[in-house]
Amino acid sequence: MVIEYPKALYLRGWDDLAACVTVQDVGQEQDARAEGYRSLVEPVAKAQTGHDAPDAPKRRGRPFKVIQS
């Protein structure tokens, strides 16, 4: 038998353990996760920027050679 609740979720992970919330059921957990709370074992999602973004243009071929004079 697995007892899943109560569960502690953290806003900034290991950086700030004081910013946490304790949830008692699935509804509270969904609300907390929507506000950005997560468990300590979940990795921090990296923001996609630049050429890693899904809407960035596709890069094809080899990169240009830099000619120094």
C-alpha positions in Angstrom: 0.0 0.0 0.0 1.4 3.4 -1.0 0.4 6.4 0.9 0.9 9.4 -1.4 -0.6 12.3 0.7 0.3 14.6 2.5 3.0 15.7 0.2 5.4 18.7 0.3 6.1 20.6 -2.9 8.7 23.3 -3.2 8.7 26.5 -5.3 12.5 26.9 -5.8 13.7 23.4 -5.0 16.9 23.1 -2.9 17.6 26.8 -3.2 14.8 27.8 -0.8 13.4 25.1 1.3 11.2 27.6 3.2 9.1 28.2 0.1 7.0 25.1 0.3 3.4 24.0 0.5 1.9 20.8 1.9 -0.9 19.3 -0.2 -3.5 16.9 1.0 -5.1 15.6 -2.2 -4.9 15.6 -6.0 -6.8 18.8 -6.4 -4.4 20.8 -4.2 -1.4 19.2 -5.9 -2.7 20.2 -9.3 -3.2 23.8 -8.1 0.2 24.0 -6.5 1.9 22.6 -9.6 0.1 25.2 -11.8 1.7 27.8 -9.6 5.2 26.3 -10.2 5.6 24.1 -7.1 7.4 20.7 -7.6 9.0 18.0 -5.5 12.7 18.0 -4.7 13.5 15.0 -6.9 12.0 16.6 -10.1 14.6 18.3 -12.3 14.3 22.0 -12.9 12.9 22.6 -16.4 15.3 24.8 -18.4 13.8 27.6 -20.4 14.3 27.2 -24.1 16.1 30.1 -25.6 17.6 31.0 -28.9 18.1 28.2 -31.4 16.7 25.6 -28.9 13.2 27.0 -29.0 10.7 24.9 -31.0 9.7 27.8 -33.2 13.2 28.8 -34.1 14.2 28.3 -37.8 15.8 25.0 -38.6 19.6 25.1 -39.1 20.8 23.1 -42.1 24.2 22.3 -43.5 27.6 23.0 -42.1 28.3 26.3 -40.3 30.2 29.0 -42.2 33.9 29.1 -42.0 35.4 32.2 -40.3 38.1 33.7 -42.4 40.5 35.8 -40.5 42.8 38.2 -42.3 
